[in-house]
Amino acid sequence: MASQIRKIHQQLLDKEISCTGLIQEKLSLLKTNSNNTVNSLLEHVALELAAKVDTKIKNGEAIGLLEGIPFGIKDVFMLQGTTATASSNMLKNYKSAYTATAIQKLLDAGAIPIVKENCDSFGHGSSSENTIFGAVKNAINHNLVGGGSSGGSAVNVAKDYTVFSIGGDTGGSVRQPAGYNRVYGLKPTYGRISRYGLMAYASSTDCVGPIAKSVEDICILLNVMSGKDVKDQTTYASAEINDASLSNHSNIKTVGYFKNFIENEAIDPKIKTDFLTAIEKIKAQGIAIKALDFFNSDILVSTYYTLAMAETASNLSRLDGSNYGNRIDDKNLKESYAITRSENFSEETKRRIIGGNQVLSQGFSDEIYLKSLAIRDAISENFEKDFKEVDIILSPVTPITPPNIGESLKNPHAMYLSDAYTVGFSLGQLPTLTTPQGTETGLQITAAKNNDELVLKFANFLKNTL
Amino acid sequence: MSKIMTVDVLSSIKGAQPSEAVNKLFEVIKNAQPTNNNSFNINHNSSVSLNDLRDDVVIESSSLEKQLIMENFPKEKNGYLVVSKVIEE
């Protein structure tokens, strides 16, 4: 699909549509939607901003490419003066005191936020069922999950309720729902986009990621949101990607894939066949293919979850109802903390906090937490070695197709294992894009650290190849 | 601290118990053979260079930000945050 942003921009310039009309149309679709994608609508502020854009156009003033474009925000981002619930009871009335850097950059470019979107509570889940707002329903089939944790965001883009949405990806939370709903979703290189104002889940892998319907739109959004930010000291300065350069893929000579992802009992047979067919089509275009060795899926999933749980146990320790949050008073401060946290966190969030405190405890930290850190380093070294031999690594997004609503909550261990193909790239902090092609849940394109441009180039190549 | 703290105390969650689903993940790590045990946090950290630290300055919050922070107080009296009775052990 061509750029939706450029198409709407042109329609606004040509006065085929008004910005107010566009925003009203999207708000109306969101209000009546039956996919459970909405936590709150930003109707008042959106219509106010739209009126300003219309006035500018009427007065013949120039407008920027993103000016007047409606977008959605996963409800784990801060947007000053609006609620940021993290789809949780704990923060159901919490109002953002400030605005996240990535969101502020979009606002500065003139994009209009219209909705805070449903997701797994604090990003804890792979299905968007762990939420107080009701399970997000898949854009293609209502009986299936929307994926997670940025499920509401991916469904909104797939259904054209938003032109693009901004999600958060810690272990696959942008890429997997993008695959489940057949849209593009990018996890950039860790540090390329500031995390300031994104509620912290696992700080060492948390990334801000755009979800959209075209590679070009992903590129536009990545350029706007990237950059060094003093409020997030893990950020780095990056060069703008020229979207005209995306059609040149001549520097992609070799594509690798992980043998053990494909030669695996857990993979859906159709996903396997479709993936291998895609590989053959790429080969037919004169690109060399290399099968690579990698860590077993259970090691990847266990390493990721051990570290993510340890980090989330620390990050969420501030949520005790003292300064903010849904406080429940008890006989003293300690009891108030305990009852507030026990009553307001979901079962999945509690499971992760408890797991995190287990591995950080004396006696467990050496054999589990520190060992996981060592495995993570070995995974990164493996990637460094691989990217000396290949330009791109291609993989399926998920081993399975989207489960029915209700299944993941019954079997959390199976849900963790369904993240097998996404978590490794998070641990490696690599740029990885879901493209809605190749298999039923798409393909993941990964390049070496800081090489987000190559990922987009290859996605553009696949668009014309598969 | 010599006192043994159980996971429910560490987590401030009443009746917290380790779960089977999570323990299965930890078992995999216990049995794993890392290829290089000495690489812990040496090559792949995201720490900031000492030359690149941000200035140590206090930035005043805007009045709107202050007002929103106060609006989020679970309990408020005369513009102040009210906390539960503090205990000492």
Interface residues (C-beta under 8 A of the other chain):
Chain A: Q80 G81 Y94 K95 S96 A97 Y98 Y190 G191 S204 V230 Q233 T234 D298 I299 V301 S302 T303 Y305 T306 M309 A313 S317 D320 G321 S322 N323 Y324 G325 N326 R327 D329 D330 K331 N332 L333 K334 E335 S336 Y337 A338 I339 R341 S342 F345 K350 R351 R352 I353 I354 G355 N357 Q358 V359 S361 F364 E367 I368 L370 K371 S372 L373 A374 I375 R376 D377 A378 S380 E381 N411 P412 H413 Y416 Q429
Chain B: M5 V7 D8 L10 S11 S12 I13 K14 G15 A16 Q17 P18 S19 E20 A21 V22 K24 L25 F26 V28 I29 K30 A32 P34 T35 N36 N37 S39 F40 N41 I42 N43 H44 S46 V48 D52 L53 R54 D55 S61 L64 E65 L68 I69 E71 N72 F73 P74 K75 L81 V83 S84 K85 V86 I87
